[in-house]
Amino acid sequence: MRAIWSGAIGFGLVNIPVKLFSATQGSELDLDMLDKKDHSHIKYQRVNANTGREVDWDNIVKGYKVDDEYVVLDDKDFEKASPEKTKLIEIAEFVNEKDIDSIYYETPYYLQPEKSGAKPYALLRDALKKTGKAGLGSYVLRNRESLVLIKPSDDILILNKIRFQDEIRDTEDLEIPDIKIKPAEMNMAIQLIEQLTTDFDISRYKDTYNENLLKLIMAKAKGKKPATSKMKIVHSKSKDLMAQLKESLAAPKRKAS
């Protein structure tokens, strides 16, 4: 893995030199965009709006429009805006992770200590484990400030980017009907939830769609006509909610896929 950022975690007056690594990778198939007529590759070009000519990356700069004129910014300008946040993840406070709604979570990263930061890294990791807390702070990556949550996982620290409050859309425009649930329906629903409750094990779940899509691609490559899979979802014929819940409880437990 290649580090995408290096800097330090600020923990009180302790600085922990670290490197940041992406913790996730895409599992989707790498599909190319083609011209429908002759299957030629579709290219994306950076074109000058005035001349129509393609522009190399080396000749592209970023700018902000002020009174019909652009103020051009370079890398040093971005760092000058907040030099401490481009190189330091300052932990502002410690919180209970369960208090943060899942809607705020964005992207996970691994934190690896530099040699000089091994001991304070281990101290922070183990202290978070013992207290059950997570560190909340912020830093700047790729010219964007992000809120972050730092928490332990086995022997490493994980950094989760989380969204700011103003990035979450308000729900007032949604139309959610006010429905009263009967006690018997609630009891039946709770029974169904308890029946399907297990210990969380992510390894039981696999991305089967890409696997099936690849089989279809290979079949087409050999000139075969791919078989059409039939929908296996079975719904209750009854429109009565209690009847549907009873059928659900009697049905065999579904397997993870």
C-alpha positions as CSV (number, residue, x, y, z in Angstrom):
1,M,0.0,0.0,0.0
2,R,1.1,3.6,-0.7
3,A,0.6,6.3,2.0
4,I,-1.7,9.1,0.8
5,W,-0.8,11.5,3.6
6,S,1.9,11.9,6.3
7,G,1.8,14.1,9.3
8,A,1.0,13.7,13.0
9,I,-1.8,13.2,15.5
10,G,-2.0,15.8,18.1
11,F,-2.9,14.2,21.5
12,G,-2.6,16.9,24.1
13,L,1.0,18.0,24.0
14,V,2.0,14.7,22.4
15,N,2.6,14.5,18.7
16,I,2.4,11.1,17.0
17,P,4.0,11.0,13.6
18,V,1.9,8.8,11.3
19,K,1.1,7.8,7.7
20,L,-2.4,7.5,6.3
21,F,-3.4,4.5,4.1
22,S,-6.7,3.9,2.3
23,A,-8.5,1.1,4.1
24,T,-10.9,0.2,1.3
25,Q,-10.8,-0.8,-2.4
26,G,-13.5,-1.2,-5.0
27,S,-14.8,-4.6,-5.8
28,E,-16.7,-3.7,-9.0
29,L,-15.5,-4.9,-12.4
30,D,-13.4,-2.5,-14.4
31,L,-15.7,-1.8,-17.4
32,D,-14.6,0.5,-20.2
33,M,-16.8,3.0,-21.9
34,L,-17.1,2.3,-25.7
35,D,-18.7,3.8,-28.8
36,K,-21.8,1.8,-29.6
37,K,-21.0,1.9,-33.3
38,D,-17.5,0.4,-33.4
39,H,-16.6,-0.3,-29.8
40,S,-13.8,2.3,-29.8
41,H,-12.6,3.6,-26.4
42,I,-14.2,6.8,-25.2
43,K,-11.6,9.3,-24.0
44,Y,-12.1,12.2,-21.6
45,Q,-10.1,15.3,-22.5
46,R,-9.4,18.5,-20.6
47,V,-10.3,21.2,-23.2
48,N,-9.7,24.9,-23.2
49,A,-13.2,26.5,-23.4
50,N,-11.9,29.3,-25.7
51,T,-9.5,27.5,-28.1
52,G,-11.0,24.0,-28.0
53,R,-7.5,22.6,-27.6
54,E,-6.6,19.9,-25.1
55,V,-4.7,21.0,-22.0
56,D,-2.0,19.0,-20.2
57,W,-2.3,18.4,-16.5
58,D,0.9,20.4,-15.9
59,N,-0.7,23.5,-17.4
60,I,-3.9,23.3,-15.3
61,V,-4.3,25.5,-12.2
62,K,-7.1,26.1,-9.8
63,G,-8.9,29.5,-9.4
64,Y,-11.8,31.2,-7.7
65,K,-13.9,33.7,-9.5
66,V,-14.1,37.2,-7.9
67,D,-15.9,40.0,-9.8
68,D,-15.6,38.2,-13.2
69,E,-11.8,37.7,-12.7
70,Y,-10.1,34.5,-11.5
71,V,-7.8,34.5,-8.5
72,V,-5.4,31.6,-9.2
73,L,-4.2,29.4,-6.3
74,D,-1.2,27.2,-6.0
75,D,-0.3,24.4,-3.5
76,K,1.4,26.9,-1.2
77,D,-1.7,29.0,-1.0
78,F,-3.8,26.0,0.2
79,E,-1.2,25.3,2.9
80,K,-1.1,28.9,4.0
81,A,-4.8,28.9,4.6
82,S,-4.3,26.5,7.5
83,P,-0.8,25.2,7.7
84,E,-1.3,23.3,11.0
85,K,-4.3,21.4,9.6
86,T,-2.4,20.1,6.5
87,K,0.2,18.4,8.6
88,L,-1.6,17.7,11.9
89,I,-4.7,15.8,13.0
90,E,-5.5,17.6,16.2
91,I,-7.8,15.6,18.6
92,A,-10.1,18.2,20.0
93,E,-12.2,16.0,22.2
94,F,-13.0,12.4,23.0
95,V,-16.5,11.0,22.5
96,N,-18.5,7.8,22.8
97,E,-18.5,6.2,19.3
98,K,-22.1,5.0,19.8
99,D,-23.2,8.7,20.1
100,I,-22.3,9.4,16.4
101,D,-25.1,8.4,14.0
102,S,-24.0,6.2,11.1
103,I,-25.2,8.9,8.6
104,Y,-22.1,10.9,9.4
105,Y,-19.6,8.2,8.5
106,E,-17.8,8.6,5.1
107,T,-14.4,6.9,4.5
108,P,-12.1,4.7,6.6
109,Y,-8.3,4.9,6.6
110,Y,-5.5,3.0,8.4
111,L,-3.0,5.0,10.5
112,Q,0.5,3.6,10.7
113,P,3.1,5.1,13.2
114,E,6.5,6.3,12.1
115,K,9.3,4.7,14.0
116,S,9.6,7.7,16.3
117,G,5.9,7.6,17.1
118,A,5.6,3.9,17.9
119,K,5.3,4.3,21.7
120,P,2.8,7.2,21.8
121,Y,0.8,5.5,19.0
122,A,0.5,2.3,21.2
123,L,-0.3,4.5,24.2
124,L,-3.2,6.3,22.5
125,R,-4.5,3.0,21.0
126,D,-4.5,1.1,24.3
127,A,-5.9,4.1,26.2
128,L,-8.8,4.3,23.7
129,K,-9.5,0.6,24.2
130,K,-9.6,0.9,28.0
131,T,-11.8,3.9,28.0
132,G,-14.1,2.8,25.1
133,K,-13.7,6.3,23.6
134,A,-12.8,7.7,20.2
135,G,-10.9,10.8,19.3
136,L,-12.7,13.5,17.4
137,G,-10.7,16.0,15.4
138,S,-10.0,17.6,12.0
139,Y,-7.4,17.9,9.3
140,V,-7.0,19.0,5.6
141,L,-6.5,16.5,2.8
142,R,-6.6,17.4,-0.9
143,N,-7.6,20.9,-0.2
144,R,-10.6,19.9,1.8
145,E,-11.1,20.0,5.6
146,S,-12.6,16.9,7.1
147,L,-13.8,15.9,10.5
148,V,-12.3,12.6,11.6
149,L,-12.9,10.0,14.3
150,I,-9.9,8.0,15.5
151,K,-10.6,4.6,17.1
152,P,-8.7,1.4,17.8
153,S,-9.2,-1.9,16.0
154,D,-7.0,-4.8,17.2
155,D,-3.4,-3.5,17.1
156,I,-4.0,-0.5,14.8
157,L,-5.7,2.9,14.8
158,I,-8.4,3.6,12.2
159,L,-9.3,7.0,11.1
160,N,-12.9,7.5,9.8
161,K,-13.7,10.7,7.9
162,I,-17.1,11.9,9.0
163,R,-19.4,14.5,7.5
164,F,-20.1,18.0,8.9
165,Q,-23.6,18.8,10.1
166,D,-24.3,21.1,7.1
167,E,-23.5,18.2,4.7
168,I,-26.5,16.3,5.9
169,R,-29.8,17.1,4.1
170,D,-32.8,18.0,6.2
171,T,-35.6,15.4,6.3
172,E,-38.5,18.0,6.5
173,D,-39.3,17.6,2.8
174,L,-39.9,13.8,3.1
175,E,-43.4,12.6,3.4
176,I,-43.5,10.0,6.2
177,P,-47.1,9.0,7.1
178,D,-48.1,8.9,10.8
179,I,-49.0,5.2,11.4
180,K,-50.2,3.6,14.6
181,I,-48.9,0.0,15.1
182,K,-51.1,-2.5,17.0
183,P,-49.4,-4.2,20.0
184,A,-49.9,-7.6,18.5
185,E,-48.1,-6.5,15.3
186,M,-45.2,-5.0,17.3
187,N,-44.8,-8.2,19.3
188,M,-44.8,-10.3,16.1
189,A,-42.2,-8.0,14.5
190,I,-39.9,-8.2,17.6
191,Q,-40.2,-12.0,17.5
192,L,-39.1,-12.0,13.8
193,I,-36.2,-9.7,14.6
194,E,-35.1,-11.9,17.5
195,Q,-35.4,-15.0,15.3
196,L,-33.1,-13.5,12.7
197,T,-30.6,-12.0,15.2
198,T,-27.0,-13.4,15.1
199,D,-23.5,-12.3,16.0
200,F,-22.2,-9.9,13.3
201,D,-19.8,-11.7,10.9
202,I,-19.1,-9.7,7.7
203,S,-17.3,-12.7,6.1
204,R,-20.6,-14.4,5.6
205,Y,-21.5,-11.8,3.0
206,K,-20.0,-11.9,-0.5
207,D,-20.4,-9.7,-3.5
208,T,-22.2,-12.2,-5.7
209,Y,-23.4,-9.7,-8.3
210,N,-19.9,-9.2,-9.8
211,E,-19.2,-12.9,-9.7
212,N,-22.4,-13.5,-11.7
213,L,-21.7,-10.6,-14.0
214,L,-18.3,-12.0,-14.8
215,K,-19.8,-15.4,-15.6
216,L,-22.2,-13.7,-18.0
217,I,-19.3,-11.8,-19.7
218,M,-17.3,-15.0,-20.2
219,A,-20.3,-16.8,-21.6
220,K,-20.8,-13.9,-24.1
221,A,-17.1,-14.0,-25.0
222,K,-17.5,-17.7,-26.0
223,G,-20.5,-16.8,-28.1
224,K,-23.0,-18.4,-25.7
225,K,-26.4,-16.8,-24.9
226,P,-26.4,-16.1,-21.1
227,A,-29.1,-17.8,-19.2
228,T,-31.6,-15.4,-17.6
229,S,-31.8,-15.8,-13.8
230,K,-35.3,-16.0,-12.4
231,M,-36.3,-13.8,-9.5
232,K,-36.4,-15.9,-6.3
233,I,-38.0,-13.3,-4.0
234,V,-41.2,-14.7,-2.6
235,H,-43.8,-12.5,-1.1
236,S,-46.9,-13.4,1.0
237,K,-50.1,-13.5,-1.0
238,S,-51.9,-12.0,1.9
239,K,-52.2,-8.2,2.3
240,D,-52.8,-8.6,6.1
241,L,-49.7,-7.5,8.0
242,M,-50.2,-10.0,10.8
243,A,-50.6,-12.8,8.3
244,Q,-47.3,-11.7,6.6
245,L,-45.5,-11.6,9.9
246,K,-46.7,-15.1,10.9
247,E,-45.6,-16.5,7.5
248,S,-42.2,-14.8,8.0
249,L,-41.8,-16.5,11.4
250,A,-42.7,-19.9,10.0
251,A,-40.4,-19.5,6.9
252,P,-36.8,-21.0,7.0
253,K,-34.1,-18.6,8.0
254,R,-32.5,-16.9,5.0
255,K,-28.8,-17.4,4.3
256,A,-26.3,-14.6,3.8
257,S,-25.2,-14.0,0.3
